[in-house]
Amino acid sequence: MTARRTLYQTTPIYYVNDVPHPGHAYTTIAADALARARRLSGHRVFFLTGTDEHGQNIERIAREKGKDTQAYCDEIAAVFKALWVRLDVEYDRFIRTTDEIHRRGVLELWRRMTAATAPDGQSAIYRGKYAGWYCPRCEAFKDEDELKEPGHLCPDHERPCEWTEEENYFFRLSAYSDWLKDEIESDRLLIEPAGRRNEVLSVIRQGLKDFSVSRARVKWGIPVPEEPAHVFYVWMDALSNYVTALGFADDAPEFREFWQKSDERLHFVGKEIIRFHCLYWPAMLRAADVATPTRVFAHGWLTKGGKKLSKTTGNVIDPDRLIDRYGADAFRYFFLREGSFGQDWDFTDEAFVSRYNSDLANDFGNLVSRALTMVARFNEGKVPPRPGSLDEGDVGLEVRFQSEKVDWDATGSSLVAAVFARYESLDYAGALSLLWSWVGQLNQRIVVQAPWEMAKDPGQRPELGQFLYRLLEAIRLIAVMAWPVMPKAGERVLAMMGLPPGPPAPDDLKWGRLVPGATLPPVEALFPRIEVTGVEPRAPREKKVSDPTERPAAAAPVPGTASAPSPAGPPAETTQAQPPASALITIDDFAKMELRVALVKSAEKIPGSKKLLKLQVDLGDETRQIVSGIADAYTPESLVGRKVVLVANLKPAKLMGVESFGMVLAASLDGKAVLCGFDADVPPGTKVK
């Protein structure tokens, strides 16, 4: 793979105002999947998560519940830890802002900041008076133009903000504007996606304001040494966790190795807290003469009914219910596969069931069952002999999975390299799309090769054994590459192939690890199909495979996903409204359209549709999700790496419940789509005029 690196990555520490929701899980399983992928690639990784337990809001909630504040924090922190166990999240440390190691680290950071001189020659910390609007739930001050009227409502929580006046300690953020701008524009602080980077630079251009680092009215927190009646403002306190957890106060070896000297310091954050992590945090560290973050990825919001998940507004999803019903692997797969990690996307139970049955039960689970069952039937349940030569006559699985010389994905990479490159860029949907394109191809190979027919001819036994070995080995590698997202399922597949229990190692990414002659254990259902009856899906039940070519029966429709067709038949699938009669337009009319070059990063069929494909496309500064009615002309795998023309300023719409933000341009030839193309290499995002 690549040279071994030392890497540090964190989630935000989660506020203990209530128990966790899937938005918290979304960030955490993404960070866990990256940590697993990096370790599988041979890198040294430290993965931190934890809880934010100080502030006025926590004290208020504990009081309303009639509980001691510390006892309340202990209770909620335990719920977060329990959920991470259920979701197979393997962090290296869980930091709490009530921990002693954190308190000592905050005080050391404060000592350094108070002794620092800002770039303008003044003290980095000073006393001043603050007057303005404050949201106690965000624990953040709000500018007048951010608030919703009437009532001065917080834009995130839709609750009234409070007018606050008090004398606090301030950090001179304004003096660090030029330094921050240079760090971001040079990508020494890499902010992703690019749209978030532009957002932060825009804030700098508008002029940075100094911010309060202490609060006089809050009691639940770490007291400021110079004035014990003040406690540190939650963002000064909470952001410090990224270094305090490593033993910053004591200059511990872990702090030196994973923060000061690491090859990357990566923060996963939600887009609503990007300014704190990309402006406040780097500037405070700069003042304290401590290494600063190298990468911040701000993912989009997980929404329900188009609104952000929030306990405050009552828009919630219970993660434990989903895990109980579908399992941790399906939970992890769905949340990392369904939407683009950098963009907002909307959760529905119907989409979860559809994705589970289509991708996990029908495609992957069916492939594993068919392959293992054929080995049991046709080779006495033992791994066949390893072929002595490459599979050149059948497109070369060994070469395509391993060789850097095969330009199969338009990047000159093997499947292994391409998948891990997408993990590294946090394109989980793209990585899984690549893997599932091969799941589909392997299922098709079984149909084309018809090994049950080969088994009838004794003369074809050697060819049958070679086919089965290559099939098993390809499935094994897919299971290993999917393991960062689905650890339990990946390990179950490896165990069913007669391999030792436990997580895979870097060498397991090489072709040919199956042991010829090894006896395979009985086949078990990997993802039993969910039967949908009535209002709630029934719990999965195991289904015995009676024939190696048998595929599970189609699921009953999920309630609410489709209505019965009218007597005239179902409406035609389309990605746009029917055009009016032809009419001339002016150049001003044409100028209203924004046409841009887009690079297709991943593509997949939409379950239940014959024409619609869901594409993730790169526009240079952002990733978009597009639904296009071209499935009858293009296979998903043929589109990956292709450049298309996109109407980029088309209002988002939903097609078969899937959001599409833009439209791919194509001609129609004999009723089939023909995509527009280019005769030169045009960068993604280039405007088409």
Buried (B, 14 or more C-beta within 10 A) or exposed (E): BEEEBBBBBBBBBBBBBBBBBBBBBBBBBBBBBBBBBBBBBBBBBBBBBBBBBBBBBBBBBBEEEEBEBEEBBBBBBEBBBEBBEBBBBBBBBBBBBBBEBBBBBBBBBBEBBBEBEBBEEEBBBEEEEBEBBBBBBBBBBBEEEBBEEEEBBBEBBBBBBEEBEBBBBBBBBBBBBEBBBEBBEEEEBBBBBBBBBBBBBEBBEEEBEBBBBBBBEBEBBBBBEEBEEBBBBBBBBBBBBBBBBBBBBEEBEBBBBBBBEBEBBBBBBBBBBBBBBBBBBBBBBBBBEBBBBBBBBBBBBBBBEEEBBBBBEEBBBEBEEBBEBBBBBBBBBBBBBBBBBBBBBBBBBBBBBBBBBBBBBBBBBBBBBBBBBBBBBBBEBBBBBBBEEBBEEEEBBBBBBBBEEBEBBEEEBBBBBBBBBBBBBBBBBBBBBBBBBBBBBBBEBBEEBEBBEBBEEEEBBEBBBBBBBBBBBBBBBBBBBBBBBBBEBBBBBBBBBBBEEEBBEBEBBEBBBBEEEEEBEEBBBBBBBBBBEEEEBEEBEEBEBEEBBBBBEEBEBBBEBEEEEEEEEEEEBEBEEEEEEEEEEEEEEEEEEEBBBBBBBBBBBBBBBEBBBBBBBBBBBBBBBBBBBBBEBBBBBEBBBBBBBBBBEBEEBEBBBBBBBBBBBBEEEEEEBEBBEEEEEBEBBBEBE
